[in-house]
Amino acid sequence: MKFAAIDIGSNAVRLIFINVYETPTGPQFIKDAMYRVALRLGEEAFIKGKISKKKEEELVSTMKAFKNLIDVHKPVQVMACATSAMRDAKNAKDIVSKVFKKTGLSIQIISGQKEAELILSNHVEKFQLQENKDYLYIDVGGGSTELILLSKGKLVDKWSFNIGTLRMMLGKIKDKHWKELDVWLDHFKGKYTNLKGIGSGGNINSIQKYFVKRKDGLVHISELEDTLNSLDGLTIDERILQYGFRPDRADVIVPASKIFIHIMNRLKIQTLFVPKVGLGDGMIHLMYDNLSKGKKSTKM
């Protein structure tokens, strides 16, 4: 069976289709297709507190295109969630209403806590992770960073912080946000030995692909620091030409590296496992789990 998820983020809007195959050892999630549009809703939401008419029209056009793709793929269920930029935009509810009126697609504006819960729906604790170890899941997005602490396969704590790559690039992260993050991290200092990291988001995926290139899916903090040193002195155009980044990746990959390094240094995490999953994958896991349990359909 096929599912579809739409992730309306601060930097980009993504549509993914995933086929789920039920096997004797459990469901297998295989990505079928992914579409991405760099709308950058956060550029307006974080600076002006609202989304302009022009950007609203671009989002509606994107959702119309996604609806056409959904009609062709015919998934059994669809789910659409909007995160940090839409949380900040004063006119977000009006935009959600217009999208539904013109496409029939219902968008949920989710809290940072709900975002973390959906990310956790990926069942990351099962992705090659040892049951007797401790892990910090770090999801760095354009508008926020979600942190989830897992100990021996159990959830210890989760939180969302208004610290993201686009916010950082726009100078919209306040000192109090860094302090909130550090207080949360410091609470766990020394309580977990040999804490491992799990990294998600387009930037850490790109770092693993372009700068690490190992097949084990691991990124060491020294490799993150080397990546930052390699990119920080380059212009946006130089990053695009040398590494083949998209323009909307070339500018935010440096702040992403800084956020990951800050968190890892604070808790002395040396290694990140990068499973290449994110919020959209979590939505599809949730839909599958709910369908398997016979719960109410979220199809649109």
C-alpha positions, 0 to 999 in steps of 0.5 A: 500500500502507498502513503503520501505525506506533505511537509510544509517547512520553513525552507521548503515544501516536500511531498513524499510517496512511500510504499509499505510492504508487509512481511513476516518480519514486519513492515518495510517502508520503501520510498517511491518518489519525492518532490521538493519546492523551495518556497522559503516561507520562513523568510517572511514569517520570521521577519514580518510575522506573516506570509505575503499574498505572493508567497501565499499564491506560490504555496497554493500553486504548489499544493495544487501541483501536489494534489495532481501528483496525489491523484496520479499516485493514488495513495491510500492515505495522505497527511499534510503538516506545517511547522515553524514558519506557519506556526509564526505566521499570523495569517497561517489559518487563513492560508490553510483555509484557502489551500483546502478550498482550492485543493481539498488538502487539509493542512495541520499546523503542528506544535514543536512538541507534535513535530518531535512526536511525529519524528519519533514515529519513524521508530528510529530506535530500531534503525541499526541501534543497540537496545542497551545504548543511549541516543540523542535524535537531532532534527535541524530544520529551517525554523526549529530544532527538535531533540529527542533523548532515547535511553535503552530503547525508551523515550526519556524526553523530547523538546522543540527549540526555535533554533533553525538554519533559516532563522540563524541566517536571518539573525532571528535567533534570540539569546534566550533561545540558545539559553533554553537549549543549553539548559535542556542539554545541561540537564542530561550532562554526565547522566549518559555515558557514550551518548550517540547522536542520530541526525536528520534533516536535508543539511546533515544528509547533504554533509554525509553525502558530499563530505563523508561518503561512507556507507555506514551512515555515520558522521563524526564531529571532526568531519562536521568541523572539517565541513564547516571549515571548508564551507564557511569561507566560501561565497554562496556561488562558490559552494554551488559551483564546487559542490553542486548544492542547490542555492537554498541548500548552499546558504543554510548548510553552514548554520546547520553545521554550527547547530549540530556542532554546538549540540554535540559539543555540549553533550560530548557526542562524537558520532551521528548516525544519519538514517535519512528520514524526517518528518514526512517519513514519521507521518507515513509511519503514523498513518500506517500504524493507525491504519493497522490498528483500524483507527479513523482514516486521515485520507483527504 
